[in-house]
Amino acid sequence: MGQTVILGVIGSDAHVVGITIIEQALTAAGFDVENLGVQTSRAEFVSAAEAHDAGAVLVSSLYGHARQDCRGLHERLAEADCDAVTYIGGNLAVGQDDWSETAEHFRELGFDRVFDAETDPSAVVAALERDLDTTVTETATDRVRVDS
């Protein structure tokens, strides 16, 4: 495959287990993974995506403050002329009662796919394989947006 995937936990979140599991699943599937670790800023995601000509940027957040932490991320990626697909997953909002509303909010922020904290890593791998294959021939606006 050879596509580079940027992976990290955004903001002040220090939950590392989820991205470690995703990193292992993606690596086993043949992706080149650049794991930025925990407490990663928006600027660090953008810088890594630029430096590695990333095909995808995967953001994790488990502490419930992803709404605040992700504001402006897609604008920064666009300013850097980065057209990577973007995913977010985890426990994205404090008091996350209605998953469909939470997922819609993150799609409105620009994320191509939104996953909850219970998503099986194989679903992320399968989605990424599909999305990166389609991005070779389709523009970003042609991508299908679905929940897990």
C-alpha positions in Angstrom: 0.0 0.0 0.0 2.6 2.5 1.1 0.1 5.3 1.9 1.1 7.3 5.0 -1.4 7.7 7.7 -1.0 10.4 10.4 -2.4 9.3 13.8 -2.7 11.1 17.1 -4.7 12.1 20.1 -5.7 15.8 19.8 -5.6 18.5 22.4 -4.9 17.8 26.1 -6.1 14.2 25.9 -3.6 11.7 27.2 -5.5 8.4 26.3 -3.0 6.3 24.3 -4.5 2.8 24.3 -6.9 3.4 21.4 -4.4 4.9 19.0 -1.9 2.1 19.8 -4.5 -0.5 18.8 -5.4 1.4 15.6 -1.7 1.9 14.8 -1.1 -1.9 15.1 -4.1 -2.7 12.9 -3.1 -0.2 10.2 0.5 -1.3 10.2 -0.6 -5.0 9.9 -2.7 -3.9 6.9 0.3 -2.4 5.2 -0.1 1.3 5.9 2.9 3.5 6.8 1.8 5.0 10.2 3.2 8.1 11.7 1.9 8.1 15.3 2.2 11.5 16.9 1.1 10.2 20.3 -1.0 12.0 22.8 -1.6 15.7 23.5 -1.1 16.6 19.8 -1.9 20.1 18.6 -3.7 20.9 15.4 -0.5 22.5 14.1 1.4 19.2 14.7 -1.2 17.2 12.8 -0.9 19.6 9.8 2.9 19.7 9.9 3.1 15.9 9.9 0.5 15.6 7.1 2.6 18.0 5.0 6.0 16.4 5.8 4.7 12.9 5.0 2.4 13.8 2.1 -0.2 11.9 4.1 -3.1 10.1 2.5 -5.1 10.3 5.7 -5.2 12.0 9.1 -6.8 10.1 11.9 -7.7 12.0 15.1 -8.5 10.3 18.4 -10.1 11.9 21.4 -11.5 10.1 24.4 -11.8 12.8 27.0 -14.9 14.4 25.5 -13.5 17.8 24.3 -12.9 17.0 20.7 -15.4 19.7 19.6 -13.2 22.4 21.0 -9.9 20.7 20.0 -10.8 20.2 16.4 -12.1 23.6 15.5 -10.0 25.0 12.7 -8.2 21.8 11.9 -9.6 21.4 8.4 -9.0 25.1 7.7 -5.4 24.6 8.6 -5.1 21.5 6.4 -6.6 23.4 3.5 -4.2 26.3 4.0 -1.4 23.7 3.8 -2.9 22.4 0.6 -3.4 19.0 2.3 -6.2 16.9 0.8 -5.9 13.9 3.1 -9.0 12.1 4.1 -9.8 12.8 7.8 -11.2 10.5 10.4 -12.1 11.1 14.0 -13.0 8.6 16.7 -13.5 8.1 20.3 -15.7 9.6 23.1 -16.0 12.9 21.3 -18.3 14.9 23.4 -19.0 15.2 27.1 -22.5 13.9 27.8 -22.6 12.3 24.3 -26.2 11.1 24.4 -27.3 11.3 20.7 -24.5 9.7 18.6 -26.1 10.9 15.3 -26.0 14.5 16.4 -22.4 14.1 17.6 -21.4 12.4 14.3 -23.1 15.1 12.2 -21.3 17.9 14.1 -17.9 16.4 13.2 -18.9 15.8 9.6 -19.9 19.5 9.5 -16.4 20.3 10.8 -15.1 18.5 7.7 -14.3 14.9 8.9 -14.8 12.3 6.2 -15.7 9.6 8.7 -16.7 9.7 12.4 -16.3 6.6 14.6 -17.6 6.0 18.2 -15.4 4.6 20.9 -16.8 1.1 20.4 -15.7 0.8 16.7 -13.7 -2.3 15.9 -10.3 -1.5 14.4 -11.0 -3.6 11.4 -13.8 -1.3 10.4 -11.4 1.6 10.4 -8.9 -0.3 8.3 -11.6 -1.3 5.8 -12.9 2.2 5.5 -9.4 3.6 5.0 -8.6 1.0 2.3 -11.8 2.1 0.5 -11.3 5.8 0.9 -7.6 5.8 -0.1 -8.4 3.7 -3.2 -11.2 6.1 -4.2 -9.1 9.2 -3.6 -6.8 8.2 -6.4 -9.5 8.9 -9.0 -12.0 11.0 -7.2 -11.9 14.5 -5.7 -12.5 15.2 -2.1 -16.0 16.3 -2.7 -16.9 13.0 -4.3 -16.0 10.9 -1.2 -18.8 9.1 0.5 -19.4 10.1 4.1 -20.7 7.4 6.4 -20.7 6.6 10.1 -19.1 3.5 11.4 
